[in-house]
Amino acid sequence: MFFTDLDRTIIFSHRFVTNKEDPFLVPVEVKEGREISYMRLSSYMLLKILRCDSLFVPVTARKYDEIMRISFVKEKFV
């Protein structure tokens, strides 16, 4: 099992990303048609590999609807 916090741990909101055009950033959360959270490409790829062999458990204070906006969470649980 892999437990991790989401916000400001593995994903970062648009407020903390200085260059949204960075080719090494992956948008992972969209709200009302706007990209609002990003993840480093290397971290995103490692998380995809990790999820093949273990259970990913997001630890967060977010509501269910907010968690389900995150692409890599939604891919696994929807």
C-alpha positions in Angstrom: 0.0 0.0 0.0 1.1 3.5 -0.7 -0.4 6.3 1.4 0.3 10.0 0.6 -1.1 13.4 1.0 -2.1 15.1 -2.2 -2.0 18.9 -2.0 1.5 20.4 -1.9 3.0 16.9 -1.5 2.6 15.2 -4.9 0.3 17.8 -6.6 0.5 21.5 -6.6 -2.1 24.1 -7.3 -1.8 26.8 -10.0 -0.8 29.2 -7.2 2.4 27.3 -6.5 3.4 26.7 -10.2 5.3 29.6 -11.7 5.6 28.2 -15.3 2.5 26.3 -16.4 4.2 25.9 -19.8 6.9 23.8 -18.3 7.1 20.6 -20.4 7.9 18.6 -17.3 4.5 19.4 -15.6 1.4 17.4 -16.1 -2.1 18.9 -15.4 -3.9 16.5 -13.1 -6.9 18.4 -12.0 -9.5 20.3 -13.9 -12.3 22.4 -12.5 -14.9 24.2 -14.6 -12.7 23.7 -17.7 -9.6 25.2 -16.1 -6.4 23.3 -15.1 -6.0 23.9 -11.4 -3.4 21.3 -10.2 -0.2 20.0 -11.7 2.3 17.2 -11.0 5.9 16.8 -12.1 6.1 14.4 -15.1 8.7 12.2 -13.4 6.5 11.9 -10.3 3.4 11.2 -12.4 5.2 8.3 -14.3 6.6 6.8 -11.0 3.1 6.9 -9.5 1.7 5.1 -12.5 4.3 2.4 -12.1 3.8 2.1 -8.4 0.0 1.8 -8.8 0.5 -1.3 -11.0 1.9 -3.2 -8.0 0.3 -1.6 -5.0 -2.9 0.0 -3.6 -2.8 3.8 -3.8 -4.5 5.5 -0.9 -4.9 9.3 -1.0 -4.8 10.8 2.4 -6.5 14.2 2.3 -9.0 16.6 3.9 -10.6 17.0 0.5 -14.2 16.0 -0.1 -15.0 13.0 -2.3 -16.0 15.2 -5.3 -12.8 17.2 -5.0 -10.7 14.0 -4.9 -12.5 12.7 -8.0 -11.4 15.7 -10.1 -7.8 14.4 -9.9 -7.1 12.4 -13.1 -4.9 9.7 -11.6 -7.3 9.0 -8.8 -10.3 9.0 -11.1 -8.7 6.6 -13.5 -8.4 3.9 -10.8 -11.5 4.3 -8.8 -14.3 5.2 -11.4 
